[in-house]
């Protein structure tokens, strides 16, 4: 009794299936492999990000613009895998697409216990700190992934 069988071990390593995954991150986090690795660690049906599809497509067409921000990487990740995307936009901005949700309705779109929020945080950004607090308040904060860049000095000491 108390021993795990091979069948039980397989069940325990399976990723939980989430309905909606909201992801946001500090603008200073530009490590695409790290961001994609985090996205791959979750199994979800719908991605929620803070950019509009039109903004994504415009910036994608302008090759000189860096698209290594968390929202853009997550958006591209979902597009490649044909995962539906919901865009959250600030209150002051006019919704231009049917899949937009105002930030004031945030609680409404993350209402299920199978909806979670994940924040990629550099430990400094006030915007992400505020989002962590909002997600805690509605009991949808799943995890905060901390990202810290080593300074060059740390390699010489």
HUJO-V213011 format. One record per pair of residues at least 24 apart in sequence whose ideal C-beta (glycine too) atoms are under 10 Angstrom apart, sorted by the first residue. I is the first residue (numbers start at 1). J is the second residue. D is the distance in whole Angstrom. If there is no record, write none. Layout:
BEGIN
I	J	D
I	J	D
END
This chain:
BEGIN
14	43	9
15	40	9
15	41	7
15	42	7
15	43	4
15	44	9
16	42	8
16	43	7
16	44	10
16	114	8
16	116	9
16	142	10
17	42	9
17	43	5
17	44	7
17	45	8
17	114	8
18	42	6
18	43	7
18	44	4
18	45	7
18	46	9
18	112	9
18	113	10
18	114	6
18	115	7
18	116	5
18	118	10
18	142	8
19	44	7
19	45	5
19	46	6
19	110	9
19	111	10
19	112	5
19	113	9
19	114	4
19	115	5
19	116	9
20	44	7
20	45	7
20	46	5
20	47	8
20	48	6
20	84	9
20	86	7
20	109	7
20	110	7
20	111	9
20	112	7
20	114	8
20	115	4
20	116	7
20	117	9
20	140	9
21	45	8
21	46	7
21	47	6
21	48	7
21	49	9
21	74	9
21	78	9
21	83	9
21	110	10
21	115	8
21	116	6
21	117	8
21	118	6
21	142	8
22	46	9
22	47	8
22	48	4
22	49	8
22	50	9
22	74	10
22	86	9
22	88	7
22	106	8
22	109	8
22	110	6
22	115	7
22	116	7
22	117	4
22	118	7
22	119	9
22	131	9
22	135	8
22	140	8
22	141	10
22	142	9
23	47	7
23	48	7
23	49	6
23	50	9
23	70	7
23	71	8
23	73	9
23	74	5
23	75	10
23	77	9
23	78	10
23	116	9
23	117	8
23	118	5
23	119	8
23	120	7
23	142	10
23	145	9
24	48	9
24	49	7
24	50	6
24	70	6
24	71	7
24	74	9
24	88	9
24	117	8
24	118	8
24	119	6
24	120	7
24	121	9
24	125	10
24	127	8
24	128	6
24	131	6
24	132	9
24	135	9
25	49	10
25	50	10
25	69	8
25	70	3
25	71	7
25	73	9
25	74	8
25	118	9
25	119	7
25	120	3
25	121	7
25	122	8
25	125	8
25	127	10
25	128	7
25	131	9
25	145	8
25	147	8
26	69	9
26	70	7
26	119	9
26	120	7
26	121	6
26	122	4
26	123	8
26	124	7
26	125	4
26	126	10
26	127	8
26	128	5
26	129	10
26	147	7
27	68	10
27	69	6
27	70	8
27	71	9
27	122	9
27	125	7
27	127	8
27	128	9
28	69	9
28	70	10
28	121	10
28	122	5
28	123	10
28	124	8
28	125	7
28	147	8
28	149	8
29	68	9
29	69	8
29	70	6
29	73	9
29	120	5
29	121	8
29	122	6
29	125	9
29	128	9
29	145	9
29	147	5
29	148	10
29	149	9
30	66	7
30	67	10
30	68	4
30	69	7
30	70	9
30	73	9
30	147	10
30	149	9
31	68	8
31	70	10
31	73	9
31	120	10
31	147	7
31	149	9
32	67	9
32	68	6
32	69	10
32	70	10
32	72	9
32	73	6
32	76	9
32	77	10
33	73	10
34	70	10
34	73	10
34	120	8
34	145	8
34	147	7
35	68	8
35	69	9
35	70	6
35	71	10
35	72	10
35	73	5
35	74	7
35	77	8
35	120	7
35	145	9
35	147	9
36	73	6
36	74	9
36	76	9
36	77	6
36	80	10
37	145	10
38	70	9
38	73	10
38	74	9
38	77	10
38	118	7
38	120	7
38	143	9
38	145	6
38	147	10
39	70	10
39	73	8
39	74	6
39	77	5
39	78	8
39	81	9
39	83	10
39	118	9
39	120	10
40	77	8
40	81	10
41	118	9
41	143	9
41	145	9
42	116	8
42	118	7
42	142	8
42	143	9
44	78	9
44	83	7
44	84	10
44	114	9
44	115	9
44	116	8
44	118	10
45	83	7
45	84	7
45	114	9
45	115	10
46	78	9
46	83	7
46	84	5
46	85	7
46	86	6
46	99	10
46	109	9
46	115	9
47	74	6
47	75	8
47	77	8
47	78	4
47	79	9
47	81	9
47	83	5
47	84	7
47	85	5
47	86	7
47	87	10
48	74	9
48	78	10
48	84	10
48	85	8
48	86	5
48	87	8
48	88	6
48	99	10
48	101	8
48	106	9
48	109	7
48	110	8
48	115	8
48	116	10
48	117	8
49	73	10
49	74	5
49	75	5
49	77	10
49	78	8
49	85	7
49	86	8
49	87	6
49	88	7
50	74	9
50	75	10
50	87	7
50	88	5
50	89	7
50	90	8
50	103	8
50	127	10
50	131	9
51	75	6
51	85	9
51	87	6
51	88	9
51	89	9
52	85	10
52	87	5
52	88	10
52	89	7
52	93	9
52	95	9
52	96	7
52	97	6
52	99	9
52	100	7
53	79	9
53	85	7
53	87	7
53	96	9
53	97	6
53	99	7
53	100	9
54	87	9
54	96	7
54	97	7
55	87	9
55	89	10
55	96	10
56	85	9
56	87	9
70	118	10
70	119	9
70	120	5
70	128	9
70	147	10
73	120	10
74	118	10
74	120	9
103	131	10
103	134	9
106	131	9
106	134	7
106	135	9
106	137	10
106	138	7
106	140	9
107	134	9
107	135	10
107	137	8
107	138	5
107	139	10
107	140	8
108	138	10
109	140	10
110	134	10
110	135	8
110	138	6
110	139	9
110	140	5
110	141	10
111	138	9
111	140	9
112	140	9
113	139	9
113	140	9
115	140	6
115	142	9
116	140	6
116	141	8
116	142	4
116	143	8
117	141	5
117	142	6
117	143	9
117	144	9
118	142	6
118	143	5
118	144	8
118	145	7
119	143	8
119	144	5
119	145	7
119	146	10
120	144	8
120	145	5
120	146	8
120	147	6
121	145	7
121	146	6
121	147	7
121	148	10
122	146	8
122	147	5
122	148	7
122	149	8
123	147	8
123	148	7
124	148	10
END
